[in-house]
Amino acid sequence: MHKEWKESKIGIYFEDAENEKSVRRSFNGVIQSPTDEQVTQFTEAIDAVSDLPSSHTILVEEYRYND
């Protein structure tokens, strides 16, 4: 089987203390295999323009398998 990268996404979770819940925002079109530093810098950039503070970030990488 051959493993082929399909896409990557970043999910950033924000704390909405006023409503006592977390809010998730997804960002598609992420490059293949971003470094930890790139993900951190992206999260910091989004956090800088958001009204809510971010709590954590998740990187989702999707692959497909071919024969």
C-alpha positions as CSV (number, residue, x, y, z in Angstrom):
1,M,0.0,0.0,0.0
2,H,1.1,3.5,-0.8
3,K,0.3,6.3,1.8
4,E,-0.6,9.6,0.1
5,W,-1.3,12.9,1.9
6,K,-4.8,14.2,1.2
7,E,-5.1,17.4,3.3
8,S,-4.5,19.0,6.7
9,K,-6.7,21.1,8.9
10,I,-6.2,23.1,12.1
11,G,-8.8,23.3,14.8
12,I,-8.5,26.1,17.3
13,Y,-10.6,26.0,20.4
14,F,-11.5,29.2,22.2
15,E,-12.8,29.7,25.7
16,D,-16.2,31.5,25.9
17,A,-16.3,32.1,29.7
18,E,-19.4,34.3,29.4
19,N,-21.4,31.4,28.0
20,E,-19.4,28.7,29.8
21,K,-18.4,26.7,26.6
22,S,-15.7,26.2,24.1
23,V,-15.9,27.4,20.6
24,R,-14.1,25.6,17.8
25,R,-13.0,27.2,14.5
26,S,-11.5,25.0,11.7
27,F,-9.1,26.2,9.1
28,N,-8.7,24.1,5.9
29,G,-5.9,24.2,3.4
30,V,-3.0,23.7,5.8
31,I,0.3,22.7,4.2
32,Q,1.5,19.1,4.4
33,S,3.4,18.3,7.7
34,P,3.6,21.8,9.2
35,T,6.2,22.2,12.0
36,D,5.2,22.8,15.6
37,E,6.5,26.4,15.2
38,Q,4.3,27.0,12.2
39,V,1.2,25.8,14.0
40,T,2.1,27.9,17.0
41,Q,2.6,31.0,15.0
42,F,-0.6,30.5,13.1
43,T,-2.5,30.0,16.4
44,E,-0.9,33.2,17.8
45,A,-1.9,35.1,14.7
46,I,-5.5,34.0,15.0
47,D,-5.5,34.6,18.7
48,A,-4.3,38.2,18.2
49,V,-7.5,39.0,16.1
50,S,-10.0,37.0,18.2
51,D,-12.2,38.4,21.0
52,L,-12.0,35.0,22.8
53,P,-8.7,33.5,24.2
54,S,-7.6,30.3,22.6
55,S,-7.3,27.2,24.8
56,H,-5.7,24.6,22.5
57,T,-5.0,23.7,18.9
58,I,-5.4,20.4,17.1
59,L,-3.7,19.5,13.8
60,V,-5.6,17.0,11.7
61,E,-3.8,15.3,8.8
62,E,-5.7,13.1,6.4
63,Y,-4.2,10.4,4.2
64,R,-5.5,8.0,1.6
65,Y,-4.0,4.6,0.9
66,N,-3.6,3.2,-2.7
67,D,-2.6,-0.2,-3.8
